[in-house]
Amino acid sequence: MSETSATNEQFDLVVVSNRLPVDRIVDADGSAAWTRSPGGLVTALEPVMHAHGGAWVGWPGMPDVEVEPFDEGGIRLVPVPLSADDIEQYYEGFSNDTLWPLYHDVIASPRYHREWWDAYKSVNQRFTDAVAEVASEGAVVWVHDYQLQLVPKLLREARPDLTIGFFNHIPFPPYGIFSQLPWRTRIVEGLLGADVIGFQRQADAVNFQQAVRRLKGYPTRRGHIEVPVVDETPGVRVYGPIKPTGPIRTVVAREFPISIDASIYDELARRPDIQERARQLRADLGDPRVIIFGVDRLDYTKGIGHRIKAFGELVADGEVTVGDVVLVQVASPSRERVVPYMELRDEVELMVGRLNGDYSTIGHSPIAYYHQSFPREEMTAFYLAADVMLVTALRDGMNLVAKEYVASRFDDDGVLILSEFAGASDELTRAILVNPHDIEELKRAILRAMELPKRERKSRMRQLRKRVFDNDVAKWSNEFLEELAKARAAAND
Ligand code: G6P
């Protein structure tokens, strides 16, 4: 990949996310190169950037990497360096040990530390400065996710000429949970700096509007929020509704469910070498009659323990036979220095080890477990080999794995079991929907999926595929950018 230095240029579309869509890797001989970094966000946005051209501002994924902006795959990448302290306090701390558990229904306990909040503020300011430098006069800036919620307001103050969008990839919690956050008012004010605030589900947008009413008293009506141009009470909670006296601007806050580039998975799955790989995987697993598949970042929101428990009980009760059925669980390493993630790894691996220890035969194990990441080609082969796909998230903004599985099944076969707590369940209603907390229901769903007649599998999968192909990532980004264009036109009126 080229590393041409390119400074001082400005762009009409700037995307900003915590992570750049690349990671820097250093070989044993000391030479450095860039590789794609994991995560749904990167997968989702890559085609948009290729189509529109533009700059992407973000962290290169390692401490203290100071590199000039460079071009990769037709996108200008603008690295924002983070020190080891920033990573500990802003990324691992406030983003992933405060906001992440809070926004996912406190499945784990959020930790509130004032030093982490200070780091979050100062890193958000640095991202803002980097954007302000590369955005051309009147540019559109699209800010992504919970790590950067203060950027919209900071950017509006620095560059009132910009049109600013924000998209929240994770859930936005009900006010009763959000209100725990000591800095809740600052976060809401930060987001309200945007012209358009996008959420995954309507329920998330409604939760946000409620937080706005409860904390700032601004009127909200059908996804439109009236915000005073000058906030007379910054940082202060306002009790009761207020009637803004000065000029107001309208902020749109509504759902834009994200998706994937479905054609990529469809095309990969149709490749003979990937199909051969799928056959090989099945053979390597000992040619079981049924492969059940789960793939997730190793995160406590994903309900990995719940699915292993349900499957383990089926094995223990003799309702599934080892060798006849196998659960393949890929758990890709994630946020490995954050305590609840370390604990989760121990829990999951203890469960896998116990189940396999108790029930493996010579040659067959109930679970094939991989604490690894795989390239997209290998994932697609797994999707093709998977008779049943298990998505049991306890809370998930969207869950793109569910959509990737559907997009890969060009043969209209395979059964998706999907948690109703994943945003994808709003659209993928022809999956077998489950409450993953209900272990009995989960067990019944697994048994039902394994025995579903071919006709019903096909009819369900056809309808699922229609949803995923009709609402792909291009449609998502176009709709968001169109809403932003409307906001810009209204502001210029
Ligand atoms: C989720 C978040 C993204 C994040 C990704 C990977 O999908 O919404 O913002 O990039 O997880 O997590 P990581 O902490 O490795 O960036």
Residues whose N, C-alpha, C, O or C-beta is under 5 A from the ligand:
A	BS01	G6P	R19 G39 G40 L41 D145 H169 I170
